[in-house]
Amino acid sequence: MGDIVRFQAQFNAAYAERLGNSLFDAAMSLATLPRRGMAVPERPGYRRIFHPKWYLIFYALNESAQTVSIVRIWDVRNDPNLLW
């Protein structure tokens, strides 16, 4: 997330701050509704949620430990071959 915010801050610091806060809030909201994301077929055990307008938040859910681990926040405008 830091890379995304730093990149955006080069162009608009206020927008970068809002985006960072919004991405953080979306990630933290998984603590309340961890199963709401879609399963990632190519990565068993991973799920993802969409953050408008350009970001996917990938995470792993460990139900026995009741934890959510954010794996990656991805800008969908990037080359998908670089995702994994």
CYANA upper distance limits for C-alpha pairs under 8 A (distance plus 0.5 A):
  1 MET  CA      5 VAL  CA      6.77
  1 MET  CA     20 GLY  CA      7.51
  1 MET  CA     23 LEU  CA      8.18
  1 MET  CA     73 ILE  CA      6.73
  2 GLY  CA      6 ARG  CA      6.51
  2 GLY  CA     20 GLY  CA      8.32
  3 ASP  CA      7 PHE  CA      6.55
  4 ILE  CA      8 GLN  CA      6.74
  5 VAL  CA      9 ALA  CA      6.49
  5 VAL  CA     16 ALA  CA      5.60
  5 VAL  CA     17 GLU  CA      7.48
  5 VAL  CA     19 LEU  CA      7.57
  5 VAL  CA     20 GLY  CA      6.34
  6 ARG  CA     10 GLN  CA      7.24
  6 ARG  CA     16 ALA  CA      7.79
  7 PHE  CA     11 PHE  CA      8.18
  8 GLN  CA     12 ASN  CA      6.68
  8 GLN  CA     13 ALA  CA      7.51
  8 GLN  CA     15 TYR  CA      7.85
  8 GLN  CA     16 ALA  CA      5.65
  9 ALA  CA     13 ALA  CA      4.66
  9 ALA  CA     14 ALA  CA      7.96
  9 ALA  CA     15 TYR  CA      7.79
  9 ALA  CA     16 ALA  CA      5.50
  9 ALA  CA     17 GLU  CA      8.16
 12 ASN  CA     16 ALA  CA      6.71
 13 ALA  CA     17 GLU  CA      6.73
 14 ALA  CA     18 ARG  CA      6.85
 15 TYR  CA     19 LEU  CA      6.51
 16 ALA  CA     20 GLY  CA      6.54
 17 GLU  CA     21 ASN  CA      6.69
 18 ARG  CA     22 SER  CA      6.55
 19 LEU  CA     23 LEU  CA      6.53
 20 GLY  CA     24 PHE  CA      6.58
 21 ASN  CA     25 ASP  CA      6.59
 22 SER  CA     26 ALA  CA      6.65
 23 LEU  CA     27 ALA  CA      6.69
 23 LEU  CA     51 HIS  CA      7.73
 24 PHE  CA     28 MET  CA      6.60
 25 ASP  CA     29 SER  CA      6.55
 26 ALA  CA     30 LEU  CA      7.52
 26 ALA  CA     51 HIS  CA      7.90
 27 ALA  CA     57 ILE  CA      7.75
 27 ALA  CA     70 ILE  CA      7.79
 29 SER  CA     33 LEU  CA      7.16
 29 SER  CA     34 PRO  CA      8.36
 30 LEU  CA     34 PRO  CA      4.95
 30 LEU  CA     35 ARG  CA      8.34
 30 LEU  CA     36 ARG  CA      8.42
 30 LEU  CA     68 VAL  CA      7.62
 31 ALA  CA     67 THR  CA      8.23
 31 ALA  CA     68 VAL  CA      7.39
 34 PRO  CA     61 LEU  CA      7.53
 34 PRO  CA     68 VAL  CA      7.56
 35 ARG  CA     61 LEU  CA      8.40
 36 ARG  CA     49 ILE  CA      8.15
 37 GLY  CA     47 ARG  CA      5.97
 37 GLY  CA     48 ARG  CA      5.41
 37 GLY  CA     49 ILE  CA      5.29
 38 MET  CA     47 ARG  CA      5.75
 38 MET  CA     48 ARG  CA      5.84
 38 MET  CA     49 ILE  CA      7.07
 39 ALA  CA     44 PRO  CA      8.09
 39 ALA  CA     45 GLY  CA      7.91
 39 ALA  CA     46 TYR  CA      6.53
 39 ALA  CA     47 ARG  CA      4.82
 39 ALA  CA     48 ARG  CA      7.01
 40 VAL  CA     44 PRO  CA      6.99
 40 VAL  CA     45 GLY  CA      8.11
 40 VAL  CA     46 TYR  CA      6.05
 40 VAL  CA     47 ARG  CA      5.76
 40 VAL  CA     48 ARG  CA      7.19
 45 GLY  CA     60 ALA  CA      6.54
 45 GLY  CA     61 LEU  CA      7.55
 46 TYR  CA     58 PHE  CA      7.24
 46 TYR  CA     59 TYR  CA      6.10
 46 TYR  CA     60 ALA  CA      5.16
 46 TYR  CA     61 LEU  CA      7.53
 47 ARG  CA     58 PHE  CA      6.23
 47 ARG  CA     59 TYR  CA      5.89
 47 ARG  CA     60 ALA  CA      6.65
 47 ARG  CA     61 LEU  CA      8.09
 48 ARG  CA     56 LEU  CA      6.91
 48 ARG  CA     57 ILE  CA      5.89
 48 ARG  CA     58 PHE  CA      4.87
 48 ARG  CA     59 TYR  CA      6.59
 49 ILE  CA     56 LEU  CA      6.25
 49 ILE  CA     57 ILE  CA      5.84
 49 ILE  CA     58 PHE  CA      7.26
 50 PHE  CA     54 TRP  CA      8.45
 50 PHE  CA     55 TYR  CA      6.52
 50 PHE  CA     56 LEU  CA      5.14
 50 PHE  CA     57 ILE  CA      6.87
 51 HIS  CA     55 TYR  CA      5.52
 51 HIS  CA     56 LEU  CA      6.34
 51 HIS  CA     57 ILE  CA      7.64
 54 TRP  CA     75 ASP  CA      6.03
 54 TRP  CA     76 VAL  CA      6.04
 54 TRP  CA     77 ARG  CA      7.42
 55 TYR  CA     73 ILE  CA      7.11
 55 TYR  CA     74 TRP  CA      5.91
 55 TYR  CA     75 ASP  CA      5.12
 55 TYR  CA     76 VAL  CA      6.29
 56 LEU  CA     73 ILE  CA      6.18
 56 LEU  CA     74 TRP  CA      5.62
 56 LEU  CA     75 ASP  CA      7.09
 56 LEU  CA     76 VAL  CA      7.40
 57 ILE  CA     70 ILE  CA      7.72
 57 ILE  CA     71 VAL  CA      8.21
 57 ILE  CA     72 ARG  CA      6.49
 57 ILE  CA     73 ILE  CA      5.00
 57 ILE  CA     74 TRP  CA      6.92
 58 PHE  CA     70 ILE  CA      6.58
 58 PHE  CA     71 VAL  CA      5.90
 58 PHE  CA     72 ARG  CA      5.65
 58 PHE  CA     73 ILE  CA      6.68
 58 PHE  CA     74 TRP  CA      8.29
 59 TYR  CA     68 VAL  CA      7.12
 59 TYR  CA     69 SER  CA      5.88
 59 TYR  CA     70 ILE  CA      4.80
 59 TYR  CA     71 VAL  CA      5.37
 59 TYR  CA     72 ARG  CA      7.44
 60 ALA  CA     68 VAL  CA      6.25
 60 ALA  CA     69 SER  CA      5.69
 60 ALA  CA     70 ILE  CA      7.06
 60 ALA  CA     71 VAL  CA      7.29
 61 LEU  CA     66 GLN  CA      8.02
 61 LEU  CA     67 THR  CA      6.56
 61 LEU  CA     68 VAL  CA      5.19
 61 LEU  CA     69 SER  CA      7.06
 62 ASN  CA     66 GLN  CA      6.14
 62 ASN  CA     67 THR  CA      5.73
 62 ASN  CA     68 VAL  CA      6.78
 63 GLU  CA     67 THR  CA      7.07
 74 TRP  CA     78 ASN  CA      8.36
 74 TRP  CA     83 LEU  CA      7.99
 76 VAL  CA     80 PRO  CA      7.87
 78 ASN  CA     82 LEU  CA      8.20
 79 ASP  CA     83 LEU  CA      7.83
